Each structure stands twice: as structure tokens, then as C-alpha cells.
Amino acid sequence: MSPYKLVYDPELAKKERLLQLQELEEFIFMVTKILSCIRRRVEFDMTERSKSENFYQGIKYCYSIQG
């Protein structure tokens, strides 16, 4: 048997869940900003290029400025 005993710490578990939720919230915020940037970029740049090409260019541009 291991000399270590696993102990459930509810406060530590709560802090861990809050940290995970905060990281998820930051990720969702970043994705939302990138998608809204892409949408504006595609709507603005409706030239003779196809929508899919505009979308791809928008992704490259918006991802690069998020850095």
C-alpha cells in the first residue's frame, strides 16, 4: 500500500472548478472576438472573390491580430 492517503478537499476542488470556468470563459471570449472580426471582415470585403475565400482570409487576418 502507498504511504500517501488521498484526501478530498472541497475548497481546493471548488477553486479548481472556478479556475477551469475562468479559462473556459476566456477561451469563449477570444473565439467570439475572432468570429465577430471575421464576420465584419467578410461583410466588408465582398468583392468578386467567393465567400469561402473571404472567410478564409478573414480567419487569417483576425487570428493574426489576436496574436
PyMOL Python script that loads the backbone (N, CA, C, O; Angstrom):
from pymol import cmd

cmd.read_pdbstr("""\
ATOM      1  N   MET A   1       0.832  -1.193   0.000  1.00  0.00           N
ATOM      2  CA  MET A   1       0.000   0.000   0.000  1.00  0.00           C
ATOM      3  C   MET A   1       0.870   1.248   0.000  1.00  0.00           C
ATOM      4  O   MET A   1       1.989   1.248   0.514  1.00  0.00           O
ATOM      5  N   SER A   2       0.355   2.267  -0.562  1.00  0.00           N
ATOM      6  CA  SER A   2       1.065   3.531  -0.642  1.00  0.00           C
ATOM      7  C   SER A   2       1.014   4.242   0.716  1.00  0.00           C
ATOM      8  O   SER A   2       0.000   4.195   1.412  1.00  0.00           O
ATOM      9  N   PRO A   3       2.114   4.896   1.081  1.00  0.00           N
ATOM     10  CA  PRO A   3       2.102   5.637   2.349  1.00  0.00           C
ATOM     11  C   PRO A   3       1.286   6.932   2.264  1.00  0.00           C
ATOM     12  O   PRO A   3       1.050   7.596   3.274  1.00  0.00           O
ATOM     13  N   TYR A   4       0.855   7.281   1.032  1.00  0.00           N
ATOM     14  CA  TYR A   4       0.087   8.519   0.848  1.00  0.00           C
ATOM     15  C   TYR A   4      -1.400   8.220   0.871  1.00  0.00           C
ATOM     16  O   TYR A   4      -1.845   7.203   0.339  1.00  0.00           O
ATOM     17  N   LYS A   5      -2.149   9.087   1.475  1.00  0.00           N
ATOM     18  CA  LYS A   5      -3.592   8.924   1.564  1.00  0.00           C
ATOM     19  C   LYS A   5      -4.245  10.026   0.730  1.00  0.00           C
ATOM     20  O   LYS A   5      -3.926  11.205   0.885  1.00  0.00           O
ATOM     21  N   LEU A   6      -5.153   9.633  -0.147  1.00  0.00           N
ATOM     22  CA  LEU A   6      -5.872  10.623  -0.955  1.00  0.00           C
ATOM     23  C   LEU A   6      -6.973  11.249  -0.105  1.00  0.00           C
ATOM     24  O   LEU A   6      -7.788  10.554   0.502  1.00  0.00           O
ATOM     25  N   VAL A   7      -6.972  12.561  -0.081  1.00  0.00           N
ATOM     26  CA  VAL A   7      -7.966  13.280   0.710  1.00  0.00           C
ATOM     27  C   VAL A   7      -8.685  14.251  -0.216  1.00  0.00           C
ATOM     28  O   VAL A   7      -8.049  15.005  -0.952  1.00  0.00           O
ATOM     29  N   TYR A   8     -10.004  14.227  -0.176  1.00  0.00           N
ATOM     30  CA  TYR A   8     -10.799  15.151  -0.983  1.00  0.00           C
ATOM     31  C   TYR A   8     -10.924  16.458  -0.218  1.00  0.00           C
ATOM     32  O   TYR A   8     -11.411  16.495   0.912  1.00  0.00           O
ATOM     33  N   ASP A   9     -10.481  17.513  -0.850  1.00  0.00           N
ATOM     34  CA  ASP A   9     -10.568  18.848  -0.243  1.00  0.00           C
ATOM     35  C   ASP A   9     -11.611  19.648  -1.019  1.00  0.00           C
ATOM     36  O   ASP A   9     -11.352  20.073  -2.145  1.00  0.00           O
ATOM     37  N   PRO A  10     -12.793  19.857  -0.426  1.00  0.00           N
ATOM     38  CA  PRO A  10     -13.855  20.552  -1.169  1.00  0.00           C
ATOM     39  C   PRO A  10     -13.474  21.977  -1.564  1.00  0.00           C
ATOM     40  O   PRO A  10     -13.865  22.432  -2.639  1.00  0.00           O
ATOM     41  N   GLU A  11     -12.740  22.678  -0.748  1.00  0.00           N
ATOM     42  CA  GLU A  11     -12.323  24.046  -1.086  1.00  0.00           C
ATOM     43  C   GLU A  11     -11.366  24.044  -2.277  1.00  0.00           C
ATOM     44  O   GLU A  11     -11.482  24.878  -3.176  1.00  0.00           O
ATOM     45  N   LEU A  12     -10.429  23.109  -2.277  1.00  0.00           N
ATOM     46  CA  LEU A  12      -9.499  23.004  -3.391  1.00  0.00           C
ATOM     47  C   LEU A  12     -10.230  22.616  -4.680  1.00  0.00           C
ATOM     48  O   LEU A  12      -9.927  23.136  -5.754  1.00  0.00           O
ATOM     49  N   ALA A  13     -11.180  21.712  -4.563  1.00  0.00           N
ATOM     50  CA  ALA A  13     -11.963  21.301  -5.729  1.00  0.00           C
ATOM     51  C   ALA A  13     -12.778  22.484  -6.261  1.00  0.00           C
ATOM     52  O   ALA A  13     -12.899  22.660  -7.474  1.00  0.00           O
ATOM     53  N   LYS A  14     -13.329  23.282  -5.366  1.00  0.00           N
ATOM     54  CA  LYS A  14     -14.105  24.459  -5.784  1.00  0.00           C
ATOM     55  C   LYS A  14     -13.210  25.459  -6.513  1.00  0.00           C
ATOM     56  O   LYS A  14     -13.600  26.010  -7.543  1.00  0.00           O
ATOM     57  N   LYS A  15     -12.008  25.694  -5.976  1.00  0.00           N
ATOM     58  CA  LYS A  15     -11.068  26.615  -6.625  1.00  0.00           C
ATOM     59  C   LYS A  15     -10.658  26.111  -8.002  1.00  0.00           C
ATOM     60  O   LYS A  15     -10.530  26.891  -8.946  1.00  0.00           O
ATOM     61  N   GLU A  16     -10.453  24.805  -8.108  1.00  0.00           N
ATOM     62  CA  GLU A  16     -10.075  24.203  -9.392  1.00  0.00           C
ATOM     63  C   GLU A  16     -11.195  24.373 -10.420  1.00  0.00           C
ATOM     64  O   GLU A  16     -10.934  24.708 -11.575  1.00  0.00           O
ATOM     65  N   ARG A  17     -12.442  24.142 -10.001  1.00  0.00           N
ATOM     66  CA  ARG A  17     -13.586  24.319 -10.921  1.00  0.00           C
ATOM     67  C   ARG A  17     -13.715  25.775 -11.348  1.00  0.00           C
ATOM     68  O   ARG A  17     -13.993  26.054 -12.514  1.00  0.00           O
ATOM     69  N   LEU A  18     -13.516  26.702 -10.422  1.00  0.00           N
ATOM     70  CA  LEU A  18     -13.599  28.121 -10.766  1.00  0.00           C
ATOM     71  C   LEU A  18     -12.510  28.504 -11.756  1.00  0.00           C
ATOM     72  O   LEU A  18     -12.750  29.281 -12.680  1.00  0.00           O
ATOM     73  N   LEU A  19     -11.325  27.966 -11.565  1.00  0.00           N
ATOM     74  CA  LEU A  19     -10.226  28.237 -12.496  1.00  0.00           C
ATOM     75  C   LEU A  19     -10.549  27.684 -13.882  1.00  0.00           C
ATOM     76  O   LEU A  19     -10.310  28.351 -14.889  1.00  0.00           O
ATOM     77  N   GLN A  20     -11.089  26.475 -13.938  1.00  0.00           N
ATOM     78  CA  GLN A  20     -11.468  25.886 -15.223  1.00  0.00           C
ATOM     79  C   GLN A  20     -12.554  26.706 -15.902  1.00  0.00           C
ATOM     80  O   GLN A  20     -12.510  26.906 -17.116  1.00  0.00           O
ATOM     81  N   LEU A  21     -13.532  27.185 -15.129  1.00  0.00           N
ATOM     82  CA  LEU A  21     -14.591  28.021 -15.705  1.00  0.00           C
ATOM     83  C   LEU A  21     -14.033  29.341 -16.211  1.00  0.00           C
ATOM     84  O   LEU A  21     -14.461  29.836 -17.254  1.00  0.00           O
ATOM     85  N   GLN A  22     -13.088  29.914 -15.486  1.00  0.00           N
ATOM     86  CA  GLN A  22     -12.480  31.170 -15.923  1.00  0.00           C
ATOM     87  C   GLN A  22     -11.711  30.969 -17.229  1.00  0.00           C
ATOM     88  O   GLN A  22     -11.799  31.794 -18.138  1.00  0.00           O
ATOM     89  N   GLU A  23     -10.959  29.871 -17.319  1.00  0.00           N
ATOM     90  CA  GLU A  23     -10.223  29.578 -18.550  1.00  0.00           C
ATOM     91  C   GLU A  23     -11.188  29.355 -19.715  1.00  0.00           C
ATOM     92  O   GLU A  23     -10.930  29.808 -20.830  1.00  0.00           O
ATOM     93  N   LEU A  24     -12.289  28.665 -19.461  1.00  0.00           N
ATOM     94  CA  LEU A  24     -13.295  28.436 -20.497  1.00  0.00           C
ATOM     95  C   LEU A  24     -13.919  29.755 -20.934  1.00  0.00           C
ATOM     96  O   LEU A  24     -14.125  29.986 -22.125  1.00  0.00           O
ATOM     97  N   GLU A  25     -14.218  30.619 -19.968  1.00  0.00           N
ATOM     98  CA  GLU A  25     -14.800  31.928 -20.285  1.00  0.00           C
ATOM     99  C   GLU A  25     -13.845  32.755 -21.146  1.00  0.00           C
ATOM    100  O   GLU A  25     -14.280  33.400 -22.101  1.00  0.00           O
ATOM    101  N   GLU A  26     -12.548  32.744 -20.821  1.00  0.00           N
ATOM    102  CA  GLU A  26     -11.559  33.472 -21.611  1.00  0.00           C
ATOM    103  C   GLU A  26     -11.467  32.912 -23.027  1.00  0.00           C
ATOM    104  O   GLU A  26     -11.356  33.668 -23.992  1.00  0.00           O
ATOM    105  N   PHE A  27     -11.513  31.576 -23.149  1.00  0.00           N
ATOM    106  CA  PHE A  27     -11.457  30.940 -24.460  1.00  0.00           C
ATOM    107  C   PHE A  27     -12.679  31.325 -25.297  1.00  0.00           C
ATOM    108  O   PHE A  27     -12.545  31.669 -26.471  1.00  0.00           O
ATOM    109  N   ILE A  28     -13.871  31.268 -24.692  1.00  0.00           N
ATOM    110  CA  ILE A  28     -15.097  31.621 -25.410  1.00  0.00           C
ATOM    111  C   ILE A  28     -15.056  33.080 -25.837  1.00  0.00           C
ATOM    112  O   ILE A  28     -15.478  33.407 -26.947  1.00  0.00           O
ATOM    113  N   PHE A  29     -14.556  33.966 -24.976  1.00  0.00           N
ATOM    114  CA  PHE A  29     -14.450  35.382 -25.300  1.00  0.00           C
ATOM    115  C   PHE A  29     -13.525  35.588 -26.501  1.00  0.00           C
ATOM    116  O   PHE A  29     -13.837  36.362 -27.406  1.00  0.00           O
ATOM    117  N   MET A  30     -12.378  34.886 -26.504  1.00  0.00           N
ATOM    118  CA  MET A  30     -11.427  35.013 -27.609  1.00  0.00           C
ATOM    119  C   MET A  30     -12.058  34.522 -28.917  1.00  0.00           C
ATOM    120  O   MET A  30     -11.944  35.188 -29.946  1.00  0.00           O
ATOM    121  N   VAL A  31     -12.714  33.375 -28.882  1.00  0.00           N
ATOM    122  CA  VAL A  31     -13.347  32.819 -30.079  1.00  0.00           C
ATOM    123  C   VAL A  31     -14.442  33.760 -30.578  1.00  0.00           C
ATOM    124  O   VAL A  31     -14.581  33.965 -31.784  1.00  0.00           O
ATOM    125  N   THR A  32     -15.216  34.330 -29.662  1.00  0.00           N
ATOM    126  CA  THR A  32     -16.275  35.264 -30.037  1.00  0.00           C
ATOM    127  C   THR A  32     -15.693  36.494 -30.712  1.00  0.00           C
ATOM    128  O   THR A  32     -16.234  36.967 -31.712  1.00  0.00           O
ATOM    129  N   LYS A  33     -14.590  37.019 -30.174  1.00  0.00           N
ATOM    130  CA  LYS A  33     -13.955  38.184 -30.793  1.00  0.00           C
ATOM    131  C   LYS A  33     -13.457  37.860 -32.188  1.00  0.00           C
ATOM    132  O   LYS A  33     -13.639  38.651 -33.114  1.00  0.00           O
ATOM    133  N   ILE A  34     -12.829  36.699 -32.345  1.00  0.00           N
ATOM    134  CA  ILE A  34     -12.307  36.304 -33.653  1.00  0.00           C
ATOM    135  C   ILE A  34     -13.457  36.120 -34.648  1.00  0.00           C
ATOM    136  O   ILE A  34     -13.368  36.577 -35.788  1.00  0.00           O
ATOM    137  N   LEU A  35     -14.532  35.457 -34.224  1.00  0.00           N
ATOM    138  CA  LEU A  35     -15.662  35.232 -35.136  1.00  0.00           C
ATOM    139  C   LEU A  35     -16.345  36.540 -35.516  1.00  0.00           C
ATOM    140  O   LEU A  35     -16.768  36.709 -36.659  1.00  0.00           O
ATOM    141  N   SER A  36     -16.457  37.462 -34.567  1.00  0.00           N
ATOM    142  CA  SER A  36     -17.094  38.730 -34.924  1.00  0.00           C
ATOM    143  C   SER A  36     -16.204  39.541 -35.854  1.00  0.00           C
ATOM    144  O   SER A  36     -16.702  40.248 -36.730  1.00  0.00           O
ATOM    145  N   CYS A  37     -14.896  39.443 -35.670  1.00  0.00           N
ATOM    146  CA  CYS A  37     -13.953  40.100 -36.571  1.00  0.00           C
ATOM    147  C   CYS A  37     -14.081  39.504 -37.978  1.00  0.00           C
ATOM    148  O   CYS A  37     -14.119  40.235 -38.967  1.00  0.00           O
ATOM    149  N   ILE A  38     -14.146  38.182 -38.054  1.00  0.00           N
ATOM    150  CA  ILE A  38     -14.278  37.508 -39.354  1.00  0.00           C
ATOM    151  C   ILE A  38     -15.574  37.936 -40.039  1.00  0.00           C
ATOM    152  O   ILE A  38     -15.583  38.217 -41.237  1.00  0.00           O
ATOM    153  N   ARG A  39     -16.660  37.984 -39.280  1.00  0.00           N
ATOM    154  CA  ARG A  39     -17.952  38.374 -39.859  1.00  0.00           C
ATOM    155  C   ARG A  39     -17.875  39.789 -40.435  1.00  0.00           C
ATOM    156  O   ARG A  39     -18.321  40.029 -41.557  1.00  0.00           O
ATOM    157  N   ARG A  40     -17.313  40.719 -39.670  1.00  0.00           N
ATOM    158  CA  ARG A  40     -17.176  42.093 -40.175  1.00  0.00           C
ATOM    159  C   ARG A  40     -16.287  42.131 -41.411  1.00  0.00           C
ATOM    160  O   ARG A  40     -16.572  42.840 -42.376  1.00  0.00           O
ATOM    161  N   ARG A  41     -15.215  41.364 -41.366  1.00  0.00           N
ATOM    162  CA  ARG A  41     -14.257  41.351 -42.477  1.00  0.00           C
ATOM    163  C   ARG A  41     -14.910  40.794 -43.746  1.00  0.00           C
ATOM    164  O   ARG A  41     -14.726  41.339 -44.835  1.00  0.00           O
ATOM    165  N   VAL A  42     -15.670  39.710 -43.601  1.00  0.00           N
ATOM    166  CA  VAL A  42     -16.314  39.091 -44.763  1.00  0.00           C
ATOM    167  C   VAL A  42     -17.391  40.018 -45.323  1.00  0.00           C
ATOM    168  O   VAL A  42     -17.513  40.160 -46.540  1.00  0.00           O
ATOM    169  N   GLU A  43     -18.173  40.651 -44.444  1.00  0.00           N
ATOM    170  CA  GLU A  43     -19.220  41.555 -44.918  1.00  0.00           C
ATOM    171  C   GLU A  43     -18.614  42.763 -45.630  1.00  0.00           C
ATOM    172  O   GLU A  43     -19.174  43.250 -46.612  1.00  0.00           O
ATOM    173  N   PHE A  44     -17.483  43.243 -45.142  1.00  0.00           N
ATOM    174  CA  PHE A  44     -16.848  44.421 -45.719  1.00  0.00           C
ATOM    175  C   PHE A  44     -16.190  44.105 -47.061  1.00  0.00           C
ATOM    176  O   PHE A  44     -16.197  44.936 -47.970  1.00  0.00           O
ATOM    177  N   ASP A  45     -15.627  42.914 -47.184  1.00  0.00           N
ATOM    178  CA  ASP A  45     -14.792  42.580 -48.337  1.00  0.00           C
ATOM    179  C   ASP A  45     -15.541  41.686 -49.325  1.00  0.00           C
ATOM    180  O   ASP A  45     -15.038  40.623 -49.688  1.00  0.00           O
ATOM    181  N   MET A  46     -16.726  42.093 -49.763  1.00  0.00           N
ATOM    182  CA  MET A  46     -17.499  41.289 -50.698  1.00  0.00           C
ATOM    183  C   MET A  46     -17.195  41.738 -52.128  1.00  0.00           C
ATOM    184  O   MET A  46     -18.007  42.401 -52.774  1.00  0.00           O
ATOM    185  N   THR A  47     -16.036  41.370 -52.593  1.00  0.00           N
ATOM    186  CA  THR A  47     -15.646  41.686 -53.971  1.00  0.00           C
ATOM    187  C   THR A  47     -15.987  40.496 -54.853  1.00  0.00           C
ATOM    188  O   THR A  47     -16.908  39.741 -54.539  1.00  0.00           O
ATOM    189  N   GLU A  48     -15.265  40.316 -55.946  1.00  0.00           N
ATOM    190  CA  GLU A  48     -15.562  39.206 -56.853  1.00  0.00           C
ATOM    191  C   GLU A  48     -15.115  37.856 -56.294  1.00  0.00           C
ATOM    192  O   GLU A  48     -15.462  36.807 -56.838  1.00  0.00           O
ATOM    193  N   ARG A  49     -14.334  37.889 -55.194  1.00  0.00           N
ATOM    194  CA  ARG A  49     -13.911  36.616 -54.608  1.00  0.00           C
ATOM    195  C   ARG A  49     -15.103  35.886 -53.989  1.00  0.00           C
ATOM    196  O   ARG A  49     -16.114  36.494 -53.636  1.00  0.00           O
ATOM    197  N   SER A  50     -14.956  34.589 -53.871  1.00  0.00           N
ATOM    198  CA  SER A  50     -16.036  33.796 -53.289  1.00  0.00           C
ATOM    199  C   SER A  50     -16.130  34.047 -51.787  1.00  0.00           C
ATOM    200  O   SER A  50     -15.180  34.518 -51.162  1.00  0.00           O
ATOM    201  N   LYS A  51     -17.286  33.725 -51.222  1.00  0.00           N
ATOM    202  CA  LYS A  51     -17.468  33.905 -49.788  1.00  0.00           C
ATOM    203  C   LYS A  51     -16.504  33.038 -48.999  1.00  0.00           C
ATOM    204  O   LYS A  51     -15.997  33.469 -47.964  1.00  0.00           O
ATOM    205  N   SER A  52     -16.241  31.833 -49.464  1.00  0.00           N
ATOM    206  CA  SER A  52     -15.341  30.951 -48.719  1.00  0.00           C
ATOM    207  C   SER A  52     -13.923  31.514 -48.704  1.00  0.00           C
ATOM    208  O   SER A  52     -13.219  31.395 -47.701  1.00  0.00           O
ATOM    209  N   GLU A  53     -13.504  32.123 -49.801  1.00  0.00           N
ATOM    210  CA  GLU A  53     -12.176  32.734 -49.832  1.00  0.00           C
ATOM    211  C   GLU A  53     -12.137  33.932 -48.889  1.00  0.00           C
ATOM    212  O   GLU A  53     -11.153  34.127 -48.175  1.00  0.00           O
ATOM    213  N   ASN A  54     -13.198  34.735 -48.880  1.00  0.00           N
ATOM    214  CA  ASN A  54     -13.274  35.857 -47.946  1.00  0.00           C
ATOM    215  C   ASN A  54     -13.219  35.359 -46.503  1.00  0.00           C
ATOM    216  O   ASN A  54     -12.545  35.949 -45.659  1.00  0.00           O
ATOM    217  N   PHE A  55     -13.927  34.280 -46.231  1.00  0.00           N
ATOM    218  CA  PHE A  55     -13.956  33.714 -44.886  1.00  0.00           C
ATOM    219  C   PHE A  55     -12.557  33.267 -44.474  1.00  0.00           C
ATOM    220  O   PHE A  55     -12.109  33.548 -43.363  1.00  0.00           O
ATOM    221  N   TYR A  56     -11.872  32.568 -45.379  1.00  0.00           N
ATOM    222  CA  TYR A  56     -10.514  32.093 -45.088  1.00  0.00           C
ATOM    223  C   TYR A  56      -9.573  33.266 -44.846  1.00  0.00           C
ATOM    224  O   TYR A  56      -8.787  33.234 -43.900  1.00  0.00           O
ATOM    225  N   GLN A  57      -9.634  34.293 -45.675  1.00  0.00           N
ATOM    226  CA  GLN A  57      -8.791  35.476 -45.492  1.00  0.00           C
ATOM    227  C   GLN A  57      -9.134  36.170 -44.176  1.00  0.00           C
ATOM    228  O   GLN A  57      -8.247  36.669 -43.483  1.00  0.00           O
ATOM    229  N   GLY A  58     -10.415  36.201 -43.836  1.00  0.00           N
ATOM    230  CA  GLY A  58     -10.846  36.803 -42.574  1.00  0.00           C
ATOM    231  C   GLY A  58     -10.281  36.056 -41.384  1.00  0.00           C
ATOM    232  O   GLY A  58      -9.860  36.672 -40.405  1.00  0.00           O
ATOM    233  N   ILE A  59     -10.267  34.728 -41.460  1.00  0.00           N
ATOM    234  CA  ILE A  59      -9.701  33.923 -40.377  1.00  0.00           C
ATOM    235  C   ILE A  59      -8.221  34.251 -40.213  1.00  0.00           C
ATOM    236  O   ILE A  59      -7.756  34.483 -39.097  1.00  0.00           O
ATOM    237  N   LYS A  60      -7.484  34.270 -41.312  1.00  0.00           N
ATOM    238  CA  LYS A  60      -6.042  34.565 -41.233  1.00  0.00           C
ATOM    239  C   LYS A  60      -5.804  35.944 -40.637  1.00  0.00           C
ATOM    240  O   LYS A  60      -4.944  36.103 -39.771  1.00  0.00           O
ATOM    241  N   TYR A  61      -6.552  36.938 -41.091  1.00  0.00           N
ATOM    242  CA  TYR A  61      -6.370  38.308 -40.601  1.00  0.00           C
ATOM    243  C   TYR A  61      -6.728  38.419 -39.116  1.00  0.00           C
ATOM    244  O   TYR A  61      -5.955  38.950 -38.319  1.00  0.00           O
ATOM    245  N   CYS A  62      -7.902  37.914 -38.759  1.00  0.00           N
ATOM    246  CA  CYS A  62      -8.385  38.084 -37.388  1.00  0.00           C
ATOM    247  C   CYS A  62      -7.565  37.275 -36.392  1.00  0.00           C
ATOM    248  O   CYS A  62      -7.342  37.720 -35.266  1.00  0.00           O
ATOM    249  N   TYR A  63      -7.120  36.103 -36.793  1.00  0.00           N
ATOM    250  CA  TYR A  63      -6.289  35.310 -35.899  1.00  0.00           C
ATOM    251  C   TYR A  63      -4.943  35.989 -35.690  1.00  0.00           C
ATOM    252  O   TYR A  63      -4.389  35.945 -34.592  1.00  0.00           O
ATOM    253  N   SER A  64      -4.417  36.615 -36.733  1.00  0.00           N
ATOM    254  CA  SER A  64      -3.104  37.260 -36.616  1.00  0.00           C
ATOM    255  C   SER A  64      -3.155  38.471 -35.690  1.00  0.00           C
ATOM    256  O   SER A  64      -2.180  38.743 -34.990  1.00  0.00           O
ATOM    257  N   ILE A  65      -4.278  39.210 -35.670  1.00  0.00           N
ATOM    258  CA  ILE A  65      -4.332  40.378 -34.794  1.00  0.00           C
ATOM    259  C   ILE A  65      -4.635  39.994 -33.354  1.00  0.00           C
ATOM    260  O   ILE A  65      -4.411  40.796 -32.447  1.00  0.00           O
ATOM    261  N   GLN A  66      -5.144  38.777 -33.123  1.00  0.00           N
ATOM    262  CA  GLN A  66      -5.371  38.321 -31.750  1.00  0.00           C
ATOM    263  C   GLN A  66      -4.049  37.970 -31.080  1.00  0.00           C
ATOM    264  O   GLN A  66      -3.923  38.035 -29.858  1.00  0.00           O
ATOM    265  N   GLY A  67      -3.066  37.596 -31.894  1.00  0.00           N
ATOM    266  CA  GLY A  67      -1.710  37.348 -31.534  1.00  0.00           C
ATOM    267  C   GLY A  67      -1.414  36.455 -30.438  1.00  0.00           C
ATOM    268  O   GLY A  67      -0.245  36.234 -30.120  1.00  0.00           O
TER     269      GLY A  67
END
""", "prot")
cmd.dss("prot")
cmd.show_as("cartoon", "prot")
cmd.util.cbc("prot")
cmd.orient("prot")
